[in-house]
């Protein structure tokens, strides 16, 4: 048996034991297959987010080594076009988010935050305004910020933007209790910054997360589980995540690294990278 498979099995057992500490909640129903995304281009989707100005659009991107492009899908999973980020590099794009940008403008954030071996001294987040109209092909000049962790390189695959404060959050992956870091919204224009450590979470191996567009719900997932928090009013992200989560239904995926709420927060969606000759499926989990 290959070492990679042994590692996956070990992590699966560890995550399953850990998850038993959190109850399962029936807020959302079981996953419904929306579409099998059989695309030679979109074979390593590792980030997904719904549009705000274009609520029927889904923005996705590929993992490391892919083109520096964000791809557009409709809500049924059909490919529509792409947005090329000029001057950007896809070293290891791992997640995408939407939130307020410059002057509160709805903006798309792309996290070049992956670092499997924890060797890179810095990571990068790109930001550009969400297109106001549907597009088939677009080129943009994104803003970017170069970030460092306070205690040296880390691997991360989860990027979230608070729609209320505009603060940016990154969650580490490989430590036993994953670490939440924050970049205050007003620091993005500085071009460089050191992330602020916020807290440890009682989960590990996180690969994706999202905050609903009204700011009231948070989901974070690893390869086997989806964790859910309800946010009360103007409660801070850290205060919300300090509460014990509940687990939501999840259809196991071969390498599921993307999750997103729909614009009204009445459903969340997941999709996997293509692995083991399995065609990725776009799942929808409706709220009951």
N, C-alpha and C positions, 0 to 999 in steps of 0.2 A: 504494500500500500504506500502511495506516495506521501512524502512528508506534509505536503500542502493539505491533503485530504485528512491526515491524522490531526493536523492543527485545527481544521474546520470542525471535526468531530469533537475535539477537546473543548473548543470554544462553545459549541452547541450545548454540550453537557453543562458547562459552567454557567452559561446564560440561563439555561432551563432551571437549574437549581436556584439561581439568584432570583429569577422571575417569580418563583413560588411565594416569595415574601409579599407580593403585591396582588390584590384581588383582581378578578376579571369583571369588567363592567359592561353592561348591555346598552350603553348610550348609543353606540353605532352597531349596525347590523353586519352580517357577513359580507365578504367581498364578492362583487359581481364583475365578471369579465366584461370590459367595455370593448376591447379590441386586442388582437394579437398583433404586436408591432414588429412585423417581419421586414426590416429595413437594413440594407447593407451599410448605410451611413450611421443609423442610430442603433449600434450594437453594444455600446457601453454607456448607457444613460446612467449617470450618477447624481443628477440633480434635476429637480422639477419644481415649478411654481406656476400658479395661475396669475393671469394678468388682472390688473385693477381697472385701468382705462379700457382694456379689451377683455372683459370677464369670460369670454368664451375661448380665449387663447390659453394654451399651456406652453411655457417656455422651458426647454430642456437643454442639456449639454452632455457631451461625452466626457469620459474619464481621460487620464493622462495620455499625452501624445496625440490627441485629436486636434482637429483644426480649432483655432480660436473663434468659434462660432457658437451662438445660441440659436437653437432650432425651434421653429414654431409648429405646434400641433393644434388642431381644434379639440373641443371637449370630447370628441369621439375617437381621438387618437390618430386622425389623418394628418399627414405631413403637409405643411402649407408653405414653408420658406425658411429663411435663415437670416440672422443678423451677424455680420462679421465685425469683430472688435479689432480695429486697426491698431497696430503697434503692440498688441497683446500676445502673450505666449501661453499655451496650455501645457504647463509643466505637469500639473496634477490637479485639474479642476475637479472639485468634489461636491460642491453644493451651490445652489442658487437661491436667491431670496428677493422679495419685493418689499419696498418700504419708502418712506419719505427721503428725498435727497436734497439737493441744493434748493433753497427757498420752498421746501415742502413738496417739491415736484415728485410725482410717483416715479420711482427709479428701480432699475434692476441691478442687483448686486451678484457678482460671480466670484466665488471663493477658490482661488488657486492655493489651497491649504493642505493638500495631501502631502505626506512625507513618511512613507512606510518605515524607513530606517532612521528617522529623526536625525537627518544630516544637514538640512538646510538652515542657514542662520536666519532666514526671513521668509515670510509668505506674503502673498499679494491679494488684495481684493480690488476688483474692477467695478466701476459703477457707471451707468449711463441712463438717461431718461427713457422711461417706457414710451414706445411709439404711440402717438395719439390715434393713429389709424392702422388698420390691418395692412401688413406689407408682405410681399413675396420675397424680396431681397433688399437688404439694407446694409450699409457700412456706417459704423459710428466710431468716433474718437472718444474712448472712455476715459473718465478720471481713474486714478488708481492711488492706492495707499500701500506702502510697504510696512509690514508689521513684524514685530519680534515678540517672543514670549519672554516673560520676566526671568525664567530660569533655564533658558536654552531651548533647542528645537524640540518639537513634538509633532505627532501625527494627528490630523483632525479631518473629519469628513462632514461636519455639521455646521452650517452657517444659518443664522436667523437674524432678522431685523425687526425690532419692536415698532409696530405701526404707530404707537402712541408717543414714545420718546424719540424714536429714530435711532436709538442706540443699536450697535451691532454686537452680536454674540457669536462666539466660536466655542464649540464643545470638543474636547480632545477625545481620542478613541482608545488608545492602548493602555492607559493606566487602569489599575483595578477599580478605582472610583473615578469616573471621567470628570475632568476639570472644566468648569465654565469660565470663559474669559469675556471681557467686555471692552469695546471701544466706544466712548461717548460720541454721540452724533456730531458734535461740533469739532471733533478732532480729525474727521476725514479729510478736510481741506489742508491739513498740515503736510500731507504727503508721506510722512513717516511717523511711527508711534510705537510705543511699547504697550502691549495689551495688559489690562488690569485683571488679575485673578479675582474671581468673585466667590466661588464655592466649589465644593466637591458634590457630585451626585451619586446616589447609591446604585448606579448602573454602569455597565462597561460595554466596550465594543460598539459604541454608537456610530451610526453611519449616515444619519439624516435627521432633520427636524424642521418644523414649521410653526409659525404663529399665525392664527387666523387673521384676516384683514381687519376685523374689528378689535383685535387684541385680546379677545376673551378666552381663547383656547390655545393650548400648546401641545404638540405631539413630538416625541423623540423616539427613534427606532434603532434597534440593532438588527442583526440578521434573522432573529427569531421572534422578537417581541416588539410591540408598539406601546409606549407609555404615554399617558394622557393626564394633563392638568387643566383644571378650570380656574381661570383668573377672575378675581373679584374686583370690579370697578377699576380704579387707577392703581391697584396693587402693583408693586414692582415685579419685574421678571424674577429676581432672586427670591423674593418673598413667596411668589407662586411656586417656584421649583423647590423651595424648602419643605413644602408639604409632600406627603407620600402620594405617588401617582397611582392610577389604576391602569390595568392593561386592557387594550382594545382587541377586537377580533383581528386576526391576521392570517391570510393564506400564505403558507411558506413559499418563498421564491428562491431560485438558485443563487442569486446574489443581489438581493433587493437593497438598493442604496439610494432610493428616492421616495419622498413622501410630500404631499401638499394638500392643504385644505382648498376646497373650491371657494369662490369669492364670498358666498354667504355663510360659509362655515357649516353648511348642512350635509357635507360629505367630505371625506378625504380620499385621496388617490395614492396608489403606489405603483411602481414599476421596477423591474429588475434589469440588470445588465444581461446580455446573452451569454449563457454558460451551459456547458454539457449538452450542446446541440438542442437546447430548449429555447423556443421562440418566446421572447418576453411578452408578458400580458399586462395591459393597463387595467388595474383593478379600481373599482369604485366601491366605497363603503358608506352607505347612506345612514344618516342619523335617524333614529327611531322616533 
